[in-house]
Amino acid sequence: MSRLPADALGPEVPLHRVHIDSLALEELRLVLEDALRVDLDEVHLTSRDTVGHLVAVVCAVVCEKTTAAA
């Protein structure tokens, strides 16, 4: 896998443009679930979604979990 220049990654960039396909999305979901201790099964993403959308939905799940625990 080649490294991308930092300016190639921004919130508006589609995931497929940074070489994240459906298999990579599933692997990323598993890593995020373990690292953040959240359940992302209800999050539906495709490689057409953007980096910003990915961040937003993961943040929403994390915030929801934090609010529910409070």
N, C-alpha and C positions, 0 to 999 in steps of 0.2 A: 504494500500500500504506500502510495506517495503522500508526502506531507503537503498540505495546502498553505499558501501564504495567508497570513493573518487577515489581510484585507479581502480575502475571498470569502470570509465567513461573516455574515451579518444577519440581522433578524428577517430580512426580506428574501434571503436566499432559499430556494427550494432544497429540500433534503437530498433529492436525487443529484443536484449539482455538486454536492459535497460527498458523493458516492455512498449515500445511505439508501439502500434498497429495502425491500420488505424483510428480508432475513436479518439485515443489520439492525433494522428497527426493533425486531423481536429480541435480538441480543442486547441492544441498548435498554430496552424495557426491563429485562431481567437484571441487568447491572444496576439500573436506577432503583428498582424495587429493593434490591439487597442493600444498596448504599443508603437509601433514604428511608427504608423500612415502611414503604407504602405499597398499596395495591393499585397497579395501573391497568388491571384487566378491562376496566370500563373505558379506558382511553383508546380512541380509534384514530390512528394516524396512518398516512400513506406517504410515499416518497414525494408526492406532489405538495405536501404541506411544507411550510417554511420553518426555518430554525426558530424564528420568533414564536410561531404557533406551538412548536414543541416545548419551548421554555415556558410559555404561558400555561399550557395545560398541566404540565408537571408541577409548576408553582401553585396552581389552583388546587391540585390534589394534596400537596404538602400543606398548604394553608388550611384546607378543610380538615385534614387530620389534626393539625395543631389546634384549631378552634374547637373541635370535638373533644379533644383531650383536656381542654381548659375548664 
